[in-house]
Amino acid sequence: MQEFREYISPPADIIDDIRAGKMVVVIDDEDRENEGDLIVAGEKADADAVNFMARYGRGLICLSMTRERVQALNLPLMAQDNRAPLQTAFTVSIEAAEGVTTGISAADRARTVQVAIDPAKGPRDIVSPGHVFPLVARDGGVLARAGHTEAAVDLSRLAGLNPSGVICEIMNDDGTMARLPDLVTFAQFHNLKIGTIADLIAYRMRNDSIVERVVETTLSRADGGEFRLIVYRNKLNGTEHVAAIKGEISGDEPVLVRMHAVNILDDVLGDQTSGRTGELETALHMVAEQGKGVVVLIREHWNTAFSNQIRMRHNLPAEASEKAPTGAPVLRDYGVGAQILVDLGVRQMRLMTNVQRTIAGIDGYGLSVVERVPLPHGRIDGDG
């Protein structure tokens, strides 16, 4: 991306264009989707904008909204058990109940968007299925998930507009996905600014924080002695996470780091099914041996009965009344974990992991992975 840096506009300029009703191109991490989306603020999405997306973007035209707005419209998720790699949160498709014909024209879809985002409208003003595809942005925006869905909502909110956005992936003439060189050519031809999600993360990091320290104490372990223990709270949803710290942390040198999604089956009961048993203990042991490092325990963000977690793991039918988990969180979604690391003074990570997955948007936090340190015994690392 560095060779194309001169074509990238700073977030403030992108926000100005969004505020003015202009369309922008937003690109994500090369190791994530490696795609560019056209984005326009929801309240600025007229028939011309929708037609431009359909004609030149060629991807799926979607409406990004906050969780609060989606709930106000009573829109169910398209899939309760979301197994998509990036866990894009589609709801059922929608149409405006009045003021449209077949629903597919640019004018009809623009009408549907305006009805869906209007706080004065409710479930009776929307019908399903339809020709507009709503997406639920994660609370916390790009600080919680480095996706186009969240970027669209964040950009509109930062522009002082309704927190919603219409997005569309950009495809080449031959039907392949447009990559960075193609996107630069596309943006120049159509006189559009290009922004990146990583830059938006950095912009928000300078202005927003979604974690706070709530308790600090000392943890004494039989294996490894004393650790400093800090409990962090996510200010958006109240979920608490824990950081175990050994030694003095400095941004001037690489720090041994483990980001660990806590799971009772693996970490407490030692279930062998997932292949992740013992990873937490191993990480703590490695930090103790090193004499310096951080293990961040990320609490599961889903609200699932323990019985249904067991059913899911062993392919048993889950109770319909329970919300199914959306799969283990991956590092690219750990905006909360990244903020914890930054608060602790970490800048360069020696990341304890058995996979090569790159953390999308990590440079937006001022973090970098300088080395990947395998967890012994060939364990399979399920969360990065």
MOWO-V986952 format. One record per residue. RES is the residue in one small letter. PHI is phi in whole degrees, 0 to 359 (NA if undefined). OMEGA is omega as a letter, one per 40 degrees, with the letter a starting at -180 (none if undefined). BURIAL is b if it has 24 or more other ideal C-beta (glycine too) atoms within 12 Angstrom, else e. Layout:
<<RES & PHI & OMEGA & BURIAL> <RES & PHI & OMEGA & BURIAL>>
This chain:
<<m & NA & a & b> <q & 302 & a & e> <e & 291 & i & e> <f & 254 & a & e> <r & 302 & a & e> <e & 295 & a & e> <y & 268 & a & b> <i & 268 & i & b> <s & 269 & i & b> <p & 292 & a & e> <p & 306 & a & b> <a & 300 & i & e> <d & 289 & i & e> <i & 298 & i & b> <i & 297 & i & b> <d & 300 & i & e> <d & 293 & i & b> <i & 300 & i & b> <r & 299 & a & e> <a & 279 & i & e> <g & 86 & i & e> <k & 276 & i & b> <m & 269 & i & b> <v & 228 & i & b> <v & 255 & i & b> <v & 240 & a & b> <i & 248 & i & b> <d & 257 & a & b> <d & 293 & i & b> <e & 298 & a & b> <d & 259 & i & b> <r & 254 & i & b> <e & 281 & a & b> <n & 56 & a & b> <e & 228 & i & b> <g & 241 & i & b> <d & 243 & i & b> <l & 284 & i & b> <i & 226 & i & b> <v & 224 & i & b> <a & 301 & a & b> <g & 305 & a & b> <e & 287 & i & b> <k & 260 & a & b> <a & 278 & i & b> <d & 260 & a & e> <a & 299 & i & b> <d & 296 & i & e> <a & 295 & i & b> <v & 296 & i & b> <n & 296 & i & b> <f & 300 & i & b> <m & 298 & a & b> <a & 294 & a & b> <r & 281 & a & e> <y & 252 & i & b> <g & 283 & i & b> <r & 75 & i & b> <g & 273 & i & b> <l & 282 & i & b> <i & 272 & a & b> <c & 234 & i & b> <l & 244 & i & b> <s & 274 & i & b> <m & 223 & i & b> <t & 287 & i & b> <r & 301 & a & b> <e & 300 & a & e> <r & 290 & i & b> <v & 299 & i & b> <q & 294 & i & e> <a & 296 & i & e> <l & 272 & a & b> <n & 57 & a & e> <l & 270 & i & b> <p & 283 & i & e> <l & 293 & i & b> <m & 297 & i & b> <a & 227 & i & e> <q & 289 & i & b> <d & 253 & a & e> <n & 280 & a & e> <r & 257 & i & e> <a & 297 & a & e> <p & 306 & a & e> <l & 258 & i & b> <q & 52 & i & b> <t & 295 & a & b> <a & 266 & i & b> <f & 283 & i & b> <t & 262 & i & b> <v & 296 & i & b> <s & 289 & a & b> <i & 225 & i & b> <e & 214 & i & b> <a & 294 & a & b> <a & 290 & a & e> <e & 224 & i & e> <g & 87 & i & e> <v & 231 & i & b> <t & 257 & i & e> <t & 281 & i & e> <g & 95 & a & b> <i & 266 & a & e> <s & 297 & i & e> <a & 300 & i & b> <a & 295 & i & b> <d & 295 & a & b> <r & 292 & i & b> <a & 297 & i & b> <r & 298 & i & b> <t & 299 & i & b> <v & 300 & a & b> <q & 295 & i & b> <v & 292 & a & b> <a & 296 & a & b> <i & 267 & a & b> <d & 287 & a & e> <p & 297 & i & e> <a & 277 & i & e> <k & 263 & a & b> <g & 222 & a & e> <p & 304 & a & e> <r & 289 & a & e> <d & 270 & a & b> <i & 232 & i & b> <v & 236 & i & b> <s & 224 & e & b> <p & 282 & a & e> <g & 203 & a & b> <h & 248 & i & b> <v & 243 & a & b> <f & 248 & a & b> <p & 289 & i & b> <l & 234 & i & b> <v & 263 & i & b> <a & 284 & i & b> <r & 293 & i & b> <d & 304 & a & b> <g & 98 & i & b> <g & 61 & a & b> <v & 292 & i & b> <l & 286 & i & b> <a & 256 & i & b> <r & 208 & a & b> <a & 273 & a & b> <g & 242 & i & b> <h & 295 & i & b> <t & 304 & a & b> <e & 290 & i & b> <a & 299 & a & b> <a & 298 & i & b> <v & 292 & a & b> <d & 299 & a & b> <l & 298 & i & b> <s & 293 & i & b> <r & 297 & a & b> <l & 295 & i & b> <a & 277 & i & b> <g & 81 & a & e> <l & 253 & i & b> <n & 308 & a & b> <p & 287 & i & b> <s & 204 & i & b> <g & 203 & i & b> <v & 260 & a & b> <i & 230 & i & b> <c & 205 & i & b> <e & 294 & a & b> <i & 259 & i & b> <m & 245 & i & b> <n & 283 & a & e> <d & 301 & a & e> <d & 272 & i & e> <g & 92 & i & e> <t & 278 & i & e> <m & 286 & i & e> <a & 286 & i & b> <r & 260 & a & e> <l & 307 & i & b> <p & 301 & i & e> <d & 295 & a & b> <l & 293 & i & b> <v & 297 & i & b> <t & 299 & i & e> <f & 301 & a & b> <a & 296 & i & b> <q & 294 & a & e> <f & 297 & a & e> <h & 262 & i & e> <n & 58 & i & e> <l & 245 & i & b> <k & 280 & i & b> <i & 247 & i & b> <g & 233 & i & b> <t & 239 & i & b> <i & 293 & i & b> <a & 300 & i & b> <d & 292 & i & b> <l & 294 & i & b> <i & 300 & a & b> <a & 299 & i & b> <y & 299 & a & b> <r & 289 & i & b> <m & 298 & i & b> <r & 285 & a & e> <n & 237 & a & e> <d & 235 & i & e> <s & 222 & a & b> <i & 249 & i & b> <v & 236 & i & b> <e & 217 & i & e> <r & 284 & i & e> <v & 240 & i & e> <v & 214 & i & e> <e & 229 & a & e> <t & 206 & i & e> <t & 243 & i & e> <l & 250 & i & b> <s & 254 & a & e> <r & 245 & i & e> <a & 298 & i & e> <d & 257 & i & e> <g & 112 & i & b> <g & 73 & a & e> <e & 272 & i & e> <f & 238 & i & b> <r & 278 & a & b> <l & 241 & i & b> <i & 234 & i & b> <v & 263 & i & b> <y & 249 & i & b> <r & 245 & i & e> <n & 284 & a & b> <k & 291 & a & e> <l & 277 & a & b> <n & 232 & i & e> <g & 82 & i & e> <t & 296 & a & b> <e & 252 & a & b> <h & 233 & a & b> <v & 233 & i & b> <a & 241 & i & b> <a & 254 & a & b> <i & 241 & i & b> <k & 240 & i & b> <g & 78 & a & b> <e & 269 & a & e> <i & 266 & a & b> <s & 227 & i & e> <g & 285 & a & e> <d & 275 & a & e> <e & 221 & i & e> <p & 298 & a & b> <v & 238 & i & b> <l & 291 & a & b> <v & 226 & i & b> <r & 233 & i & b> <m & 257 & a & b> <h & 233 & i & b> <a & 280 & a & b> <v & 292 & i & b> <n & 217 & a & b> <i & 299 & a & e> <l & 300 & a & b> <d & 278 & a & b> <d & 273 & a & b> <v & 250 & a & e> <l & 271 & i & e> <g & 71 & i & e> <d & 298 & a & e> <q & 273 & a & e> <t & 299 & a & e> <s & 276 & a & b> <g & 79 & a & e> <r & 251 & a & b> <t & 301 & i & b> <g & 88 & a & b> <e & 296 & a & b> <l & 295 & i & b> <e & 298 & i & b> <t & 298 & a & b> <a & 296 & i & b> <l & 297 & i & b> <h & 296 & a & b> <m & 295 & i & b> <v & 295 & i & b> <a & 297 & i & b> <e & 296 & a & e> <q & 289 & a & b> <g & 84 & a & e> <k & 200 & i & b> <g & 159 & a & b> <v & 223 & i & b> <v & 242 & i & b> <v & 258 & i & b> <l & 261 & a & b> <i & 268 & i & b> <r & 287 & i & b> <e & 300 & a & b> <h & 270 & a & b> <w & 270 & a & b> <n & 249 & a & e> <t & 237 & i & b> <a & 300 & a & e> <f & 301 & i & e> <s & 299 & a & e> <n & 284 & i & b> <q & 298 & i & b> <i & 294 & i & b> <r & 300 & a & e> <m & 298 & a & b> <r & 293 & a & b> <h & 255 & i & e> <n & 58 & i & e> <l & 261 & a & e> <p & 297 & i & e> <a & 273 & i & e> <e & 291 & a & e> <a & 297 & a & e> <s & 285 & a & e> <e & 266 & i & e> <k & 283 & a & e> <a & 282 & i & b> <p & 292 & a & b> <t & 263 & a & b> <g & 94 & a & b> <a & 297 & i & b> <p & 299 & i & b> <v & 251 & a & b> <l & 301 & a & b> <r & 295 & i & b> <d & 265 & a & b> <y & 273 & i & b> <g & 299 & i & b> <v & 296 & i & b> <g & 299 & i & b> <a & 295 & i & b> <q & 295 & i & b> <i & 297 & i & b> <l & 299 & i & b> <v & 297 & i & b> <d & 298 & a & b> <l & 279 & i & b> <g & 96 & i & b> <v & 286 & i & b> <r & 231 & i & b> <q & 246 & a & b> <m & 249 & i & b> <r & 261 & a & b> <l & 278 & i & b> <m & 280 & a & b> <t & 196 & i & b> <n & 250 & i & b> <v & 238 & a & b> <q & 256 & a & e> <r & 300 & i & b> <t & 276 & a & b> <i & 276 & a & b> <a & 293 & i & b> <g & 75 & a & b> <i & 296 & a & b> <d & 293 & i & b> <g & 294 & i & b> <y & 263 & a & b> <g & 77 & i & e> <l & 254 & i & b> <s & 213 & i & b> <v & 262 & a & b> <v & 265 & a & e> <e & 199 & i & e> <r & 252 & a & b> <v & 254 & a & b> <p & 295 & i & e> <l & 280 & a & b> <p & 299 & i & e> <h & 72 & i & e> <g & 64 & i & e> <r & 294 & i & b> <i & 269 & a & e> <d & 270 & a & b> <g & 278 & a & b> <d & 233 & i & b> <g & 98 & none & b>>
